């Protein structure tokens, strides 16, 4: 992902931080906390297939919000039901 999408990374992290739930992005065999901007920079720059894992008291709302922000920036995620 080119650096022009830094705004997407910031918005994804800010959206995730609105929730109490754990929100983790998986690619290959790596797991990145979506609330971590640094983690997102390294992840979204090197991968294109993402699985989103959300666990916690507001998981349903978090999944919906995260799907919307990823879609807004043209990123595809699979929401994983655990």
mmCIF file of the N, C-alpha and C atoms, coordinates in Angstrom:
data_MODEL
# 
_entry.id   MODEL 
# 
loop_
_atom_site.group_PDB 
_atom_site.id 
_atom_site.type_symbol 
_atom_site.label_atom_id 
_atom_site.label_alt_id 
_atom_site.label_comp_id 
_atom_site.label_asym_id 
_atom_site.label_entity_id 
_atom_site.label_seq_id 
_atom_site.pdbx_PDB_ins_code 
_atom_site.Cartn_x 
_atom_site.Cartn_y 
_atom_site.Cartn_z 
_atom_site.occupancy 
_atom_site.B_iso_or_equiv 
_atom_site.pdbx_formal_charge 
_atom_site.auth_seq_id 
_atom_site.auth_comp_id 
_atom_site.auth_asym_id 
_atom_site.auth_atom_id 
_atom_site.pdbx_PDB_model_num 
ATOM 1   N N  . UNK A 1 1  ? 0.850   -1.172  0.000  1.00 0.00 ? 1  UNK A N  1 
ATOM 2   C CA . UNK A 1 1  ? 0.000   0.000   0.000  1.00 0.00 ? 1  UNK A CA 1 
ATOM 3   C C  . UNK A 1 1  ? 0.893   1.232   0.000  1.00 0.00 ? 1  UNK A C  1 
ATOM 4   N N  . UNK A 1 2  ? 0.667   2.165   -0.891 1.00 0.00 ? 2  UNK A N  1 
ATOM 5   C CA . UNK A 1 2  ? 1.510   3.354   -0.948 1.00 0.00 ? 2  UNK A CA 1 
ATOM 6   C C  . UNK A 1 2  ? 1.290   4.256   0.265  1.00 0.00 ? 2  UNK A C  1 
ATOM 7   N N  . UNK A 1 3  ? 2.282   5.094   0.540  1.00 0.00 ? 3  UNK A N  1 
ATOM 8   C CA . UNK A 1 3  ? 2.193   5.984   1.689  1.00 0.00 ? 3  UNK A CA 1 
ATOM 9   C C  . UNK A 1 3  ? 1.038   6.966   1.605  1.00 0.00 ? 3  UNK A C  1 
ATOM 10  N N  . UNK A 1 4  ? 0.440   7.145   0.436  1.00 0.00 ? 4  UNK A N  1 
ATOM 11  C CA . UNK A 1 4  ? -0.702  8.037   0.290  1.00 0.00 ? 4  UNK A CA 1 
ATOM 12  C C  . UNK A 1 4  ? -1.863  7.582   1.170  1.00 0.00 ? 4  UNK A C  1 
ATOM 13  N N  . UNK A 1 5  ? -1.822  6.336   1.639  1.00 0.00 ? 5  UNK A N  1 
ATOM 14  C CA . UNK A 1 5  ? -2.912  5.814   2.457  1.00 0.00 ? 5  UNK A CA 1 
ATOM 15  C C  . UNK A 1 5  ? -2.618  5.889   3.946  1.00 0.00 ? 5  UNK A C  1 
ATOM 16  N N  . UNK A 1 6  ? -1.691  6.753   4.333  1.00 0.00 ? 6  UNK A N  1 
ATOM 17  C CA . UNK A 1 6  ? -1.425  6.932   5.759  1.00 0.00 ? 6  UNK A CA 1 
ATOM 18  C C  . UNK A 1 6  ? -2.689  7.339   6.496  1.00 0.00 ? 6  UNK A C  1 
ATOM 19  N N  . UNK A 1 7  ? -3.532  8.141   5.848  1.00 0.00 ? 7  UNK A N  1 
ATOM 20  C CA . UNK A 1 7  ? -4.787  8.566   6.471  1.00 0.00 ? 7  UNK A CA 1 
ATOM 21  C C  . UNK A 1 7  ? -5.681  7.368   6.773  1.00 0.00 ? 7  UNK A C  1 
ATOM 22  N N  . UNK A 1 8  ? -5.660  6.366   5.908  1.00 0.00 ? 8  UNK A N  1 
ATOM 23  C CA . UNK A 1 8  ? -6.451  5.154   6.144  1.00 0.00 ? 8  UNK A CA 1 
ATOM 24  C C  . UNK A 1 8  ? -5.955  4.445   7.396  1.00 0.00 ? 8  UNK A C  1 
ATOM 25  N N  . UNK A 1 9  ? -4.656  4.338   7.560  1.00 0.00 ? 9  UNK A N  1 
ATOM 26  C CA . UNK A 1 9  ? -4.082  3.658   8.722  1.00 0.00 ? 9  UNK A CA 1 
ATOM 27  C C  . UNK A 1 9  ? -4.463  4.387   10.004 1.00 0.00 ? 9  UNK A C  1 
ATOM 28  N N  . UNK A 1 10 ? -4.369  5.698   9.995  1.00 0.00 ? 10 UNK A N  1 
ATOM 29  C CA . UNK A 1 10 ? -4.727  6.486   11.172 1.00 0.00 ? 10 UNK A CA 1 
ATOM 30  C C  . UNK A 1 10 ? -6.213  6.312   11.483 1.00 0.00 ? 10 UNK A C  1 
ATOM 31  N N  . UNK A 1 11 ? -7.063  6.372   10.473 1.00 0.00 ? 11 UNK A N  1 
ATOM 32  C CA . UNK A 1 11 ? -8.506  6.236   10.705 1.00 0.00 ? 11 UNK A CA 1 
ATOM 33  C C  . UNK A 1 11 ? -8.865  4.839   11.210 1.00 0.00 ? 11 UNK A C  1 
ATOM 34  N N  . UNK A 1 12 ? -8.223  3.821   10.672 1.00 0.00 ? 12 UNK A N  1 
ATOM 35  C CA . UNK A 1 12 ? -8.470  2.441   11.130 1.00 0.00 ? 12 UNK A CA 1 
ATOM 36  C C  . UNK A 1 12 ? -8.115  2.322   12.607 1.00 0.00 ? 12 UNK A C  1 
ATOM 37  N N  . UNK A 1 13 ? -6.954  2.833   12.994 1.00 0.00 ? 13 UNK A N  1 
ATOM 38  C CA . UNK A 1 13 ? -6.524  2.760   14.385 1.00 0.00 ? 13 UNK A CA 1 
ATOM 39  C C  . UNK A 1 13 ? -7.449  3.566   15.291 1.00 0.00 ? 13 UNK A C  1 
ATOM 40  N N  . UNK A 1 14 ? -7.816  4.765   14.870 1.00 0.00 ? 14 UNK A N  1 
ATOM 41  C CA . UNK A 1 14 ? -8.707  5.599   15.680 1.00 0.00 ? 14 UNK A CA 1 
ATOM 42  C C  . UNK A 1 14 ? -10.067 4.940   15.855 1.00 0.00 ? 14 UNK A C  1 
ATOM 43  N N  . UNK A 1 15 ? -10.579 4.322   14.812 1.00 0.00 ? 15 UNK A N  1 
ATOM 44  C CA . UNK A 1 15 ? -11.864 3.627   14.901 1.00 0.00 ? 15 UNK A CA 1 
ATOM 45  C C  . UNK A 1 15 ? -11.767 2.459   15.875 1.00 0.00 ? 15 UNK A C  1 
ATOM 46  N N  . UNK A 1 16 ? -10.707 1.680   15.769 1.00 0.00 ? 16 UNK A N  1 
ATOM 47  C CA . UNK A 1 16 ? -10.523 0.526   16.657 1.00 0.00 ? 16 UNK A CA 1 
ATOM 48  C C  . UNK A 1 16 ? -10.442 0.957   18.115 1.00 0.00 ? 16 UNK A C  1 
ATOM 49  N N  . UNK A 1 17 ? -9.806  2.092   18.369 1.00 0.00 ? 17 UNK A N  1 
ATOM 50  C CA . UNK A 1 17 ? -9.627  2.553   19.744 1.00 0.00 ? 17 UNK A CA 1 
ATOM 51  C C  . UNK A 1 17 ? -10.914 3.062   20.387 1.00 0.00 ? 17 UNK A C  1 
ATOM 52  N N  . UNK A 1 18 ? -11.988 3.158   19.642 1.00 0.00 ? 18 UNK A N  1 
ATOM 53  C CA . UNK A 1 18 ? -13.283 3.550   20.203 1.00 0.00 ? 18 UNK A CA 1 
ATOM 54  C C  . UNK A 1 18 ? -13.953 2.386   20.927 1.00 0.00 ? 18 UNK A C  1 
ATOM 55  N N  . UNK A 1 19 ? -13.418 1.188   20.746 1.00 0.00 ? 19 UNK A N  1 
ATOM 56  C CA . UNK A 1 19 ? -14.054 -0.014  21.281 1.00 0.00 ? 19 UNK A CA 1 
ATOM 57  C C  . UNK A 1 19 ? -13.205 -0.650  22.371 1.00 0.00 ? 19 UNK A C  1 
ATOM 58  N N  . UNK A 1 20 ? -13.893 -1.337  23.293 1.00 0.00 ? 20 UNK A N  1 
ATOM 59  C CA . UNK A 1 20 ? -13.203 -2.064  24.361 1.00 0.00 ? 20 UNK A CA 1 
ATOM 60  C C  . UNK A 1 20 ? -12.717 -3.416  23.871 1.00 0.00 ? 20 UNK A C  1 
ATOM 61  N N  . UNK A 1 21 ? -13.332 -3.935  22.834 1.00 0.00 ? 21 UNK A N  1 
ATOM 62  C CA . UNK A 1 21 ? -12.991 -5.263  22.325 1.00 0.00 ? 21 UNK A CA 1 
ATOM 63  C C  . UNK A 1 21 ? -11.559 -5.319  21.800 1.00 0.00 ? 21 UNK A C  1 
ATOM 64  N N  . UNK A 1 22 ? -11.014 -6.518  21.824 1.00 0.00 ? 22 UNK A N  1 
ATOM 65  C CA . UNK A 1 22 ? -9.731  -6.785  21.183 1.00 0.00 ? 22 UNK A CA 1 
ATOM 66  C C  . UNK A 1 22 ? -9.981  -6.897  19.685 1.00 0.00 ? 22 UNK A C  1 
ATOM 67  N N  . UNK A 1 23 ? -9.221  -6.158  18.886 1.00 0.00 ? 23 UNK A N  1 
ATOM 68  C CA . UNK A 1 23 ? -9.385  -6.166  17.436 1.00 0.00 ? 23 UNK A CA 1 
ATOM 69  C C  . UNK A 1 23 ? -8.023  -6.480  16.827 1.00 0.00 ? 23 UNK A C  1 
ATOM 70  N N  . UNK A 1 24 ? -7.946  -7.635  16.181 1.00 0.00 ? 24 UNK A N  1 
ATOM 71  C CA . UNK A 1 24 ? -6.667  -8.127  15.673 1.00 0.00 ? 24 UNK A CA 1 
ATOM 72  C C  . UNK A 1 24 ? -6.782  -8.433  14.187 1.00 0.00 ? 24 UNK A C  1 
ATOM 73  N N  . UNK A 1 25 ? -5.795  -7.993  13.442 1.00 0.00 ? 25 UNK A N  1 
ATOM 74  C CA . UNK A 1 25 ? -5.724  -8.255  12.009 1.00 0.00 ? 25 UNK A CA 1 
ATOM 75  C C  . UNK A 1 25 ? -4.728  -9.381  11.790 1.00 0.00 ? 25 UNK A C  1 
ATOM 76  N N  . UNK A 1 26 ? -5.148  -10.386 11.035 1.00 0.00 ? 26 UNK A N  1 
ATOM 77  C CA . UNK A 1 26 ? -4.271  -11.529 10.760 1.00 0.00 ? 26 UNK A CA 1 
ATOM 78  C C  . UNK A 1 26 ? -3.935  -11.556 9.281  1.00 0.00 ? 26 UNK A C  1 
ATOM 79  N N  . UNK A 1 27 ? -2.672  -11.775 8.997  1.00 0.00 ? 27 UNK A N  1 
ATOM 80  C CA . UNK A 1 27 ? -2.249  -12.051 7.625  1.00 0.00 ? 27 UNK A CA 1 
ATOM 81  C C  . UNK A 1 27 ? -1.133  -13.071 7.704  1.00 0.00 ? 27 UNK A C  1 
ATOM 82  N N  . UNK A 1 28 ? -1.159  -14.011 6.794  1.00 0.00 ? 28 UNK A N  1 
ATOM 83  C CA . UNK A 1 28 ? -0.257  -15.149 6.870  1.00 0.00 ? 28 UNK A CA 1 
ATOM 84  C C  . UNK A 1 28 ? -0.383  -15.743 8.275  1.00 0.00 ? 28 UNK A C  1 
ATOM 85  N N  . UNK A 1 29 ? 0.713   -15.871 9.004  1.00 0.00 ? 29 UNK A N  1 
ATOM 86  C CA . UNK A 1 29 ? 0.655   -16.376 10.381 1.00 0.00 ? 29 UNK A CA 1 
ATOM 87  C C  . UNK A 1 29 ? 1.000   -15.293 11.387 1.00 0.00 ? 29 UNK A C  1 
ATOM 88  N N  . UNK A 1 30 ? 0.759   -14.040 11.026 1.00 0.00 ? 30 UNK A N  1 
ATOM 89  C CA . UNK A 1 30 ? 1.078   -12.916 11.899 1.00 0.00 ? 30 UNK A CA 1 
ATOM 90  C C  . UNK A 1 30 ? -0.208  -12.258 12.385 1.00 0.00 ? 30 UNK A C  1 
ATOM 91  N N  . UNK A 1 31 ? -0.178  -11.779 13.619 1.00 0.00 ? 31 UNK A N  1 
ATOM 92  C CA . UNK A 1 31 ? -1.323  -11.104 14.222 1.00 0.00 ? 31 UNK A CA 1 
ATOM 93  C C  . UNK A 1 31 ? -0.900  -9.708  14.653 1.00 0.00 ? 31 UNK A C  1 
ATOM 94  N N  . UNK A 1 32 ? -1.673  -8.703  14.255 1.00 0.00 ? 32 UNK A N  1 
ATOM 95  C CA . UNK A 1 32 ? -1.356  -7.317  14.566 1.00 0.00 ? 32 UNK A CA 1 
ATOM 96  C C  . UNK A 1 32 ? -2.547  -6.681  15.280 1.00 0.00 ? 32 UNK A C  1 
ATOM 97  N N  . UNK A 1 33 ? -2.291  -6.024  16.409 1.00 0.00 ? 33 UNK A N  1 
ATOM 98  C CA . UNK A 1 33 ? -3.321  -5.279  17.122 1.00 0.00 ? 33 UNK A CA 1 
ATOM 99  C C  . UNK A 1 33 ? -3.685  -4.064  16.272 1.00 0.00 ? 33 UNK A C  1 
ATOM 100 N N  . UNK A 1 34 ? -4.948  -3.970  15.872 1.00 0.00 ? 34 UNK A N  1 
ATOM 101 C CA . UNK A 1 34 ? -5.375  -2.889  14.976 1.00 0.00 ? 34 UNK A CA 1 
ATOM 102 C C  . UNK A 1 34 ? -5.334  -1.532  15.684 1.00 0.00 ? 34 UNK A C  1 
ATOM 103 N N  . UNK A 1 35 ? -5.284  -1.551  17.001 1.00 0.00 ? 35 UNK A N  1 
ATOM 104 C CA . UNK A 1 35 ? -5.186  -0.297  17.743 1.00 0.00 ? 35 UNK A CA 1 
ATOM 105 C C  . UNK A 1 35 ? -3.779  0.285   17.698 1.00 0.00 ? 35 UNK A C  1 
ATOM 106 N N  . UNK A 1 36 ? -2.829  -0.460  17.171 1.00 0.00 ? 36 UNK A N  1 
ATOM 107 C CA . UNK A 1 36 ? -1.438  -0.032  17.076 1.00 0.00 ? 36 UNK A CA 1 
ATOM 108 C C  . UNK A 1 36 ? -1.152  0.545   15.685 1.00 0.00 ? 36 UNK A C  1 
ATOM 109 N N  . UNK A 1 37 ? -0.906  1.841   15.634 1.00 0.00 ? 37 UNK A N  1 
ATOM 110 C CA . UNK A 1 37 ? -0.616  2.474   14.345 1.00 0.00 ? 37 UNK A CA 1 
ATOM 111 C C  . UNK A 1 37 ? 0.654   1.889   13.735 1.00 0.00 ? 37 UNK A C  1 
ATOM 112 N N  . UNK A 1 38 ? 1.691   1.682   14.537 1.00 0.00 ? 38 UNK A N  1 
ATOM 113 C CA . UNK A 1 38 ? 2.940   1.124   14.029 1.00 0.00 ? 38 UNK A CA 1 
ATOM 114 C C  . UNK A 1 38 ? 2.708   -0.251  13.416 1.00 0.00 ? 38 UNK A C  1 
ATOM 115 N N  . UNK A 1 39 ? 1.945   -1.091  14.112 1.00 0.00 ? 39 UNK A N  1 
ATOM 116 C CA . UNK A 1 39 ? 1.638   -2.413  13.582 1.00 0.00 ? 39 UNK A CA 1 
ATOM 117 C C  . UNK A 1 39 ? 0.907   -2.334  12.255 1.00 0.00 ? 39 UNK A C  1 
ATOM 118 N N  . UNK A 1 40 ? -0.019  -1.395  12.149 1.00 0.00 ? 40 UNK A N  1 
ATOM 119 C CA . UNK A 1 40 ? -0.762  -1.233  10.892 1.00 0.00 ? 40 UNK A CA 1 
ATOM 120 C C  . UNK A 1 40 ? 0.141   -0.782  9.759  1.00 0.00 ? 40 UNK A C  1 
ATOM 121 N N  . UNK A 1 41 ? 1.051   0.130   10.034 1.00 0.00 ? 41 UNK A N  1 
ATOM 122 C CA . UNK A 1 41 ? 1.958   0.594   8.972  1.00 0.00 ? 41 UNK A CA 1 
ATOM 123 C C  . UNK A 1 41 ? 2.729   -0.575  8.372  1.00 0.00 ? 41 UNK A C  1 
ATOM 124 N N  . UNK A 1 42 ? 3.248   -1.453  9.221  1.00 0.00 ? 42 UNK A N  1 
ATOM 125 C CA . UNK A 1 42 ? 4.029   -2.572  8.691  1.00 0.00 ? 42 UNK A CA 1 
ATOM 126 C C  . UNK A 1 42 ? 3.138   -3.613  8.037  1.00 0.00 ? 42 UNK A C  1 
ATOM 127 N N  . UNK A 1 43 ? 1.947   -3.823  8.559  1.00 0.00 ? 43 UNK A N  1 
ATOM 128 C CA . UNK A 1 43 ? 1.043   -4.833  8.016  1.00 0.00 ? 43 UNK A CA 1 
ATOM 129 C C  . UNK A 1 43 ? 0.438   -4.397  6.690  1.00 0.00 ? 43 UNK A C  1 
ATOM 130 N N  . UNK A 1 44 ? -0.137  -3.222  6.664  1.00 0.00 ? 44 UNK A N  1 
ATOM 131 C CA . UNK A 1 44 ? -0.854  -2.787  5.468  1.00 0.00 ? 44 UNK A CA 1 
ATOM 132 C C  . UNK A 1 44 ? 0.080   -2.431  4.326  1.00 0.00 ? 44 UNK A C  1 
ATOM 133 N N  . UNK A 1 45 ? 1.356   -2.281  4.631  1.00 0.00 ? 45 UNK A N  1 
ATOM 134 C CA . UNK A 1 45 ? 2.312   -2.018  3.559  1.00 0.00 ? 45 UNK A CA 1 
ATOM 135 C C  . UNK A 1 45 ? 2.800   -3.299  2.889  1.00 0.00 ? 45 UNK A C  1 
ATOM 136 N N  . UNK A 1 46 ? 2.621   -4.443  3.546  1.00 0.00 ? 46 UNK A N  1 
ATOM 137 C CA . UNK A 1 46 ? 3.221   -5.658  3.020  1.00 0.00 ? 46 UNK A CA 1 
ATOM 138 C C  . UNK A 1 46 ? 2.240   -6.765  2.682  1.00 0.00 ? 46 UNK A C  1 
ATOM 139 N N  . UNK A 1 47 ? 0.956   -6.549  2.904  1.00 0.00 ? 47 UNK A N  1 
ATOM 140 C CA . UNK A 1 47 ? 0.009   -7.642  2.712  1.00 0.00 ? 47 UNK A CA 1 
ATOM 141 C C  . UNK A 1 47 ? -1.265  -7.135  2.060  1.00 0.00 ? 47 UNK A C  1 
ATOM 142 N N  . UNK A 1 48 ? -2.038  -8.078  1.515  1.00 0.00 ? 48 UNK A N  1 
ATOM 143 C CA . UNK A 1 48 ? -3.301  -7.661  0.905  1.00 0.00 ? 48 UNK A CA 1 
ATOM 144 C C  . UNK A 1 48 ? -4.484  -8.539  1.303  1.00 0.00 ? 48 UNK A C  1 
ATOM 145 N N  . UNK A 1 49 ? -4.230  -9.663  1.955  1.00 0.00 ? 49 UNK A N  1 
ATOM 146 C CA . UNK A 1 49 ? -5.307  -10.532 2.418  1.00 0.00 ? 49 UNK A CA 1 
ATOM 147 C C  . UNK A 1 49 ? -5.348  -10.500 3.935  1.00 0.00 ? 49 UNK A C  1 
ATOM 148 N N  . UNK A 1 50 ? -6.452  -9.993  4.476  1.00 0.00 ? 50 UNK A N  1 
ATOM 149 C CA . UNK A 1 50 ? -6.545  -9.784  5.914  1.00 0.00 ? 50 UNK A CA 1 
ATOM 150 C C  . UNK A 1 50 ? -7.744  -10.518 6.496  1.00 0.00 ? 50 UNK A C  1 
ATOM 151 N N  . UNK A 1 51 ? -7.556  -11.085 7.681  1.00 0.00 ? 51 UNK A N  1 
ATOM 152 C CA . UNK A 1 51 ? -8.653  -11.638 8.468  1.00 0.00 ? 51 UNK A CA 1 
ATOM 153 C C  . UNK A 1 51 ? -8.756  -10.790 9.725  1.00 0.00 ? 51 UNK A C  1 
ATOM 154 N N  . UNK A 1 52 ? -9.978  -10.420 10.095 1.00 0.00 ? 52 UNK A N  1 
ATOM 155 C CA . UNK A 1 52 ? -10.198 -9.581  11.260 1.00 0.00 ? 52 UNK A CA 1 
ATOM 156 C C  . UNK A 1 52 ? -10.836 -10.403 12.368 1.00 0.00 ? 52 UNK A C  1 
ATOM 157 N N  . UNK A 1 53 ? -10.191 -10.415 13.524 1.00 0.00 ? 53 UNK A N  1 
ATOM 158 C CA . UNK A 1 53 ? -10.690 -11.130 14.698 1.00 0.00 ? 53 UNK A CA 1 
ATOM 159 C C  . UNK A 1 53 ? -11.080 -10.094 15.747 1.00 0.00 ? 53 UNK A C  1 
ATOM 160 N N  . UNK A 1 54 ? -12.326 -10.157 16.211 1.00 0.00 ? 54 UNK A N  1 
ATOM 161 C CA . UNK A 1 54 ? -12.810 -9.205  17.209 1.00 0.00 ? 54 UNK A CA 1 
ATOM 162 C C  . UNK A 1 54 ? -13.425 -9.986  18.366 1.00 0.00 ? 54 UNK A C  1 
ATOM 163 N N  . UNK A 1 55 ? -12.957 -9.700  19.584 1.00 0.00 ? 55 UNK A N  1 
ATOM 164 C CA . UNK A 1 55 ? -13.466 -10.369 20.788 1.00 0.00 ? 55 UNK A CA 1 
ATOM 165 C C  . UNK A 1 55 ? -13.700 -9.328  21.868 1.00 0.00 ? 55 UNK A C  1 
ATOM 166 N N  . UNK A 1 56 ? -14.861 -9.368  22.488 1.00 0.00 ? 56 UNK A N  1 
ATOM 167 C CA . UNK A 1 56 ? -15.097 -8.478  23.615 1.00 0.00 ? 56 UNK A CA 1 
ATOM 168 C C  . UNK A 1 56 ? -16.537 -8.068  23.745 1.00 0.00 ? 56 UNK A C  1 
ATOM 169 N N  . UNK A 1 57 ? -16.798 -7.180  24.706 1.00 0.00 ? 57 UNK A N  1 
ATOM 170 C CA . UNK A 1 57 ? -18.171 -6.815  25.039 1.00 0.00 ? 57 UNK A CA 1 
ATOM 171 C C  . UNK A 1 57 ? -18.904 -6.041  23.944 1.00 0.00 ? 57 UNK A C  1 
ATOM 172 N N  . UNK A 1 58 ? -18.176 -5.363  23.074 1.00 0.00 ? 58 UNK A N  1 
ATOM 173 C CA . UNK A 1 58 ? -18.822 -4.595  22.006 1.00 0.00 ? 58 UNK A CA 1 
ATOM 174 C C  . UNK A 1 58 ? -18.363 -5.099  20.626 1.00 0.00 ? 58 UNK A C  1 
ATOM 175 N N  . UNK A 1 59 ? -18.145 -6.408  20.538 1.00 0.00 ? 59 UNK A N  1 
ATOM 176 C CA . UNK A 1 59 ? -17.583 -7.008  19.320 1.00 0.00 ? 59 UNK A CA 1 
ATOM 177 C C  . UNK A 1 59 ? -18.452 -6.779  18.090 1.00 0.00 ? 59 UNK A C  1 
ATOM 178 N N  . UNK A 1 60 ? -19.761 -6.913  18.216 1.00 0.00 ? 60 UNK A N  1 
ATOM 179 C CA . UNK A 1 60 ? -20.630 -6.741  17.040 1.00 0.00 ? 60 UNK A CA 1 
ATOM 180 C C  . UNK A 1 60 ? -20.524 -5.330  16.473 1.00 0.00 ? 60 UNK A C  1 
ATOM 181 N N  . UNK A 1 61 ? -20.567 -4.349  17.348 1.00 0.00 ? 61 UNK A N  1 
ATOM 182 C CA . UNK A 1 61 ? -20.446 -2.955  16.894 1.00 0.00 ? 61 UNK A CA 1 
ATOM 183 C C  . UNK A 1 61 ? -19.061 -2.694  16.309 1.00 0.00 ? 61 UNK A C  1 
ATOM 184 N N  . UNK A 1 62 ? -18.041 -3.264  16.929 1.00 0.00 ? 62 UNK A N  1 
ATOM 185 C CA . UNK A 1 62 ? -16.671 -3.071  16.459 1.00 0.00 ? 62 UNK A CA 1 
ATOM 186 C C  . UNK A 1 62 ? -16.480 -3.683  15.075 1.00 0.00 ? 62 UNK A C  1 
ATOM 187 N N  . UNK A 1 63 ? -17.008 -4.892  14.865 1.00 0.00 ? 63 UNK A N  1 
ATOM 188 C CA . UNK A 1 63 ? -16.884 -5.544  13.551 1.00 0.00 ? 63 UNK A CA 1 
ATOM 189 C C  . UNK A 1 63 ? -17.521 -4.688  12.462 1.00 0.00 ? 63 UNK A C  1 
ATOM 190 N N  . UNK A 1 64 ? -18.709 -4.166  12.753 1.00 0.00 ? 64 UNK A N  1 
ATOM 191 C CA . UNK A 1 64 ? -19.406 -3.338  11.758 1.00 0.00 ? 64 UNK A CA 1 
ATOM 192 C C  . UNK A 1 64 ? -18.607 -2.077  11.435 1.00 0.00 ? 64 UNK A C  1 
ATOM 193 N N  . UNK A 1 65 ? -18.141 -1.398  12.471 1.00 0.00 ? 65 UNK A N  1 
ATOM 194 C CA . UNK A 1 65 ? -17.382 -0.160  12.261 1.00 0.00 ? 65 UNK A CA 1 
ATOM 195 C C  . UNK A 1 65 ? -16.080 -0.419  11.528 1.00 0.00 ? 65 UNK A C  1 
ATOM 196 N N  . UNK A 1 66 ? -15.393 -1.496  11.876 1.00 0.00 ? 66 UNK A N  1 
ATOM 197 C CA . UNK A 1 66 ? -14.127 -1.802  11.219 1.00 0.00 ? 66 UNK A CA 1 
ATOM 198 C C  . UNK A 1 66 ? -14.353 -2.168  9.762  1.00 0.00 ? 66 UNK A C  1 
ATOM 199 N N  . UNK A 1 67 ? -15.396 -2.937  9.478  1.00 0.00 ? 67 UNK A N  1 
ATOM 200 C CA . UNK A 1 67 ? -15.703 -3.286  8.083  1.00 0.00 ? 67 UNK A CA 1 
ATOM 201 C C  . UNK A 1 67 ? -15.955 -2.028  7.261  1.00 0.00 ? 67 UNK A C  1 
ATOM 202 N N  . UNK A 1 68 ? -16.672 -1.075  7.851  1.00 0.00 ? 68 UNK A N  1 
ATOM 203 C CA . UNK A 1 68 ? -16.974 0.171   7.133  1.00 0.00 ? 68 UNK A CA 1 
ATOM 204 C C  . UNK A 1 68 ? -15.715 0.978   6.842  1.00 0.00 ? 68 UNK A C  1 
ATOM 205 N N  . UNK A 1 69 ? -14.818 1.104   7.819  1.00 0.00 ? 69 UNK A N  1 
ATOM 206 C CA . UNK A 1 69 ? -13.621 1.914   7.601  1.00 0.00 ? 69 UNK A CA 1 
ATOM 207 C C  . UNK A 1 69 ? -12.653 1.233   6.630  1.00 0.00 ? 69 UNK A C  1 
ATOM 208 N N  . UNK A 1 70 ? -12.536 -0.099  6.703  1.00 0.00 ? 70 UNK A N  1 
ATOM 209 C CA . UNK A 1 70 ? -11.683 -0.792  5.735  1.00 0.00 ? 70 UNK A CA 1 
ATOM 210 C C  . UNK A 1 70 ? -12.246 -0.630  4.320  1.00 0.00 ? 70 UNK A C  1 
ATOM 211 N N  . UNK A 1 71 ? -13.560 -0.789  4.181  1.00 0.00 ? 71 UNK A N  1 
ATOM 212 C CA . UNK A 1 71 ? -14.187 -0.656  2.863  1.00 0.00 ? 71 UNK A CA 1 
ATOM 213 C C  . UNK A 1 71 ? -14.037 0.764   2.322  1.00 0.00 ? 71 UNK A C  1 
ATOM 214 N N  . UNK A 1 72 ? -14.195 1.741   3.183  1.00 0.00 ? 72 UNK A N  1 
ATOM 215 C CA . UNK A 1 72 ? -14.056 3.149   2.781  1.00 0.00 ? 72 UNK A CA 1 
ATOM 216 C C  . UNK A 1 72 ? -12.707 3.406   2.118  1.00 0.00 ? 72 UNK A C  1 
ATOM 217 N N  . UNK A 1 73 ? -11.682 2.696   2.589  1.00 0.00 ? 73 UNK A N  1 
ATOM 218 C CA . UNK A 1 73 ? -10.333 2.900   2.058  1.00 0.00 ? 73 UNK A CA 1 
ATOM 219 C C  . UNK A 1 73 ? -9.919  1.829   1.050  1.00 0.00 ? 73 UNK A C  1 
ATOM 220 N N  . UNK A 1 74 ? -10.893 1.047   0.581  1.00 0.00 ? 74 UNK A N  1 
ATOM 221 C CA . UNK A 1 74 ? -10.622 0.077   -0.474 1.00 0.00 ? 74 UNK A CA 1 
ATOM 222 C C  . UNK A 1 74 ? -9.836  -1.142  -0.029 1.00 0.00 ? 74 UNK A C  1 
ATOM 223 N N  . UNK A 1 75 ? -9.912  -1.461  1.256  1.00 0.00 ? 75 UNK A N  1 
ATOM 224 C CA . UNK A 1 75 ? -9.199  -2.618  1.781  1.00 0.00 ? 75 UNK A CA 1 
ATOM 225 C C  . UNK A 1 75 ? -10.201 -3.744  2.060  1.00 0.00 ? 75 UNK A C  1 
ATOM 226 N N  . UNK A 1 76 ? -9.808  -4.948  1.703  1.00 0.00 ? 76 UNK A N  1 
ATOM 227 C CA . UNK A 1 76 ? -10.706 -6.088  1.898  1.00 0.00 ? 76 UNK A CA 1 
ATOM 228 C C  . UNK A 1 76 ? -10.306 -6.871  3.143  1.00 0.00 ? 76 UNK A C  1 
ATOM 229 N N  . UNK A 1 77 ? -11.327 -7.164  3.972  1.00 0.00 ? 77 UNK A N  1 
ATOM 230 C CA . UNK A 1 77 ? -11.098 -7.984  5.154  1.00 0.00 ? 77 UNK A CA 1 
ATOM 231 C C  . UNK A 1 77 ? -12.137 -9.087  5.218  1.00 0.00 ? 77 UNK A C  1 
ATOM 232 N N  . UNK A 1 78 ? -11.767 -10.158 5.877  1.00 0.00 ? 78 UNK A N  1 
ATOM 233 C CA . UNK A 1 78 ? -12.698 -11.232 6.192  1.00 0.00 ? 78 UNK A CA 1 
ATOM 234 C C  . UNK A 1 78 ? -12.930 -11.159 7.695  1.00 0.00 ? 78 UNK A C  1 
ATOM 235 N N  . UNK A 1 79 ? -14.192 -10.992 8.095  1.00 0.00 ? 79 UNK A N  1 
ATOM 236 C CA . UNK A 1 79 ? -14.495 -10.971 9.515  1.00 0.00 ? 79 UNK A CA 1 
ATOM 237 C C  . UNK A 1 79 ? -14.639 -12.408 9.989  1.00 0.00 ? 79 UNK A C  1 
ATOM 238 N N  . UNK A 1 80 ? -13.792 -12.811 10.917 1.00 0.00 ? 80 UNK A N  1 
ATOM 239 C CA . UNK A 1 80 ? -13.737 -14.191 11.370 1.00 0.00 ? 80 UNK A CA 1 
ATOM 240 C C  . UNK A 1 80 ? -14.634 -14.373 12.589 1.00 0.00 ? 80 UNK A C  1 
ATOM 241 N N  . UNK A 1 81 ? -15.504 -15.366 12.514 1.00 0.00 ? 81 UNK A N  1 
ATOM 242 C CA . UNK A 1 81 ? -16.362 -15.720 13.641 1.00 0.00 ? 81 UNK A CA 1 
ATOM 243 C C  . UNK A 1 81 ? -15.679 -16.813 14.437 1.00 0.00 ? 81 UNK A C  1 
ATOM 244 N N  . UNK A 1 82 ? -15.280 -16.495 15.655 1.00 0.00 ? 82 UNK A N  1 
ATOM 245 C CA . UNK A 1 82 ? -14.589 -17.477 16.504 1.00 0.00 ? 82 UNK A CA 1 
ATOM 246 C C  . UNK A 1 82 ? -15.532 -18.102 17.494 1.00 0.00 ? 82 UNK A C  1 
# 
